[in-house]
């Protein structure tokens, strides 16, 4: 609705929008362009959740809260003016739907998100609780019962549970690029343990990387990339022996494939 109104808003007040509607549209445009959570993303830079925020960070957050409160009051004022528009004013009605979403009015976020619980959650975090931090999300949302594998990934990540996320990602996507690189990053950040798997010298990270390397190795043109992933494990205790054995098989297979390829 807002984009259609905006496209027709340059007629000087003599066409689609009267002067009053033009002024209301300009206010709506300004509010959309100055949404605090989107205009100041750096306020939520990654930091150690166990460490107390610095004085500078606390001051920046206080200033952000003030700007967000003023912005919210401006949104409420716009909604009130739009709701007071004469009956039958189609432009005001359309703008009011947009403004009600910004105000998180009853039912507006659910309608705008098409009934998607994660869409409504994003809206609530942007518009109602913009200073809530990642590790404070678990009590904010209520996913539907029996989520599919892809929703289960999102739920686990929002609940800050890397092990549940791992299980859901493997169910949804298998042991491929995503889980290999995600677990590698989490291990490097020391966000997860690097214990060996039961009955194996490999850790989860090593297992996922080796599985991804093997998947790449199954595609002959990608054998060199597969070898690079496997080669990274040669210097790691627990993974070196299995990686070396697999690399030997990979190189032999690549040589046989090259020799069998037609010349020219």
N, C-alpha and C positions, 0 to 999 in steps of 0.2 A: 504494500500500500504506500509506504513512504517513498520508494523509488519512483512510482508512477506519479505521485504528487510533485516530487522534485523535478521530474522531467517537464512537467507543465507549469512550473513556477516562474518562468521568465517572461510573462506576458504583460508586465507592467500594471497588472490589476484589472485589465479589461477583458480577459478571457476566462480560462478555467478557474482562476482564483481571484476573489475580490481582495481589496487591500487588507481587510482584517485577517482573512485566511493566509495571505502572504506573510503578514507579521507573525502569525502563529507558526507557520512553516519554518520561518527563519529561526524562531526560538527552538523548535524541535531539531532543526539542523545543528544548531549550536550545541545543544545537549548531547546529541549523538557524537559530534566531533570532539567533545571534551569529556567523554566517559572516563572517570578517573582511573579505573582499573586497567584500561587499555592505553591511556596516554602516559602512565607512569609504571611500566612493567618492571623497571629496575628496582622498585621499592621492595620487590620480593625476590631478589637475587638469592641464589643458593647459599646456605650457611649451615653451620653445625647446629642441629636442633637442641643439643645438650648444652650449648654455650649461651650465656646471657647476651642479648643484643648490646651493641656498643651504644654510647650516649648519642652518637651521631645517628645511628639507626633508629633509636627511640624518638629522637626529635623529628626525623623524616617521617616516621609513622604517625606521629601526632599531627604533623602538617597535612599528611594525606587524609587522615580521618576528618579534619576540619573541611578540606576541600570536598570530600565525598558528602559530608553532611549538607554543605551549601548546595552542591549539585542536586542532591536528593530533594531538598526543599524547592529548588527551581522546577524539578520534574513535577512535584505535587502541585505547584502553582499552575503549571501548564495544563495538567490533567483537569484541574478545577475549571479553568477558562474554557477548555474544549468541551467539557460536559455541560457548560452553560450556554453553548452555542445554540442558535435557533434549531428547532426540529426540522429535519429534512436537509440540513447542510451536509451533503455527502462528503465534502472535503474535510470538514471538521470531524466527522465520524471516523473517517479513515485515519486521520492524524491521531485521534483519541485512542484508537486501537494500538498504535505504535507507542504512544506515551504511556498507556497503561502497562505495557510490557516493561518499559523502563522503570515504572513505579512498582513493579511486582504486584500489581493489583490482583485481587482474588481471581484465580482461574486464568489470568492473562498469560503467565509463563507456560502453563500446561497446554493451553491452546496454541501458543506460538511454537512450541516444541513438537507439536503433533502427537502428544501423548508419550513421547520418549522420556523415560525417567532420567537418562543421562543428559539429554538436552535441557530438561528442566533444572537439573543439578548445576550445569554450567551457568544457566541464567541466574540461579540463586546466588552462586558464588560471585558472579560479576556485579550483580545489582543489589543484593541484600547483605551479603557477608564478604565484602571484598578484602578484608584483612585476615580472613581465616587462612591458616597455613596448611601445608600438605599433610602433616601428621595429625591434623585436627579434623580430618574429614570423616572419620569413621562414624560419627554420630549425626552427620548432617543428611545422609541420604538413606533411602529405603528401596533397594533394588527389588524387582518383582521376584516371586518365588520361581525356582527352576529356570534360572537364566541359561541361555545357550552358551556354547564354549567361548564365543567372542565376548559376550557380556560378562562372563565369569572372569576373563582376563582383566577387563576394566574394573570390575568390582574389587578384585584382589589388589590391583595397583592403587585404587583409591583408598583401600584399607591399609595400605603400607605393609602388605604381607608378601614379601618376595617369593616365599616358598609356595604359597597358594597361586601366585602369579605364574611361577614356573610350571606348575602342574597344568594350569589352564592354558598357557601358551603352547605347551607340548601337545595338549589335546586338540587345540584349534589349528596349529600350524606345523606340528611335528618337530623333529630335532633338526632344524635347519638354521638359516642365517640369523633369524631373530633371537632365538634362545641362546645360541652360541655367543653372539656379541653382547646381548643383555647381561648374561651371567659373567662374561669376562669383565664388563664394566663394573658390575656390582662387586666382584671379587677384588678388583683393583681399588675400589673405593672402600673396601673392608666393610661392606654392608651385609655380606653373607659369609658364612663359614666356608673353608676350603677343605673340609674333611674328606678322606677317601671314601669311595663308594663301598658298600658292603660286598665283600668277596672280590674286590678289584683294587689294584694299586692306584687307579685313576681317581682324581677328584671330579666333582660334577663339572667344573669348568673345563678340565682337560677332556672329559668324556664328550661334552657338547662340541668342543672345537674339533676333536678328532672325528666325530660323526659328521660334522659339516665338511671337513676335509675329504672324507670318504665319499660324501654325496657329490662334491665337485669332481673327485677323481673318476666317478662313473661317467663323466662327460669328456670324451677324449680331448677336445680342444681346450679344456680347462685344467689339464693335468698339472701345468706349471703353477697355477694359482693354488691348486690342491696341495702341491708339494710345499709351497710357501707356508700354508697353514700347518701342515704336519711338521715342517722343519722348525717352526717356533717351539714345538714341544720337545725337541731333542735335548734341550738343556735343562729340562724340568724333571726332578726326581719323581719317580712313579709313572711318568708317561713316556720316558725316553725309549724304553725297550719296545713297547707296543708301537710307538710312532715309527721307530727305525724299521721294524719288521714290515709295517704297512707301506712305508716309503719304498722299501726294496721291491715289494710287489707292484707298486704304482709305476716305478721307473721301468721295470721289466715289461709291464703291460703297455706303457707308452712307446717303448722301443719296438715291440712287436707290432703295434698299430701303425707306426711310421713305416716299418719295413713292408707291411702289407698294403700300404696306400699306393695307388697307381702313380707312376712317374708322370711329371709334367703337370 
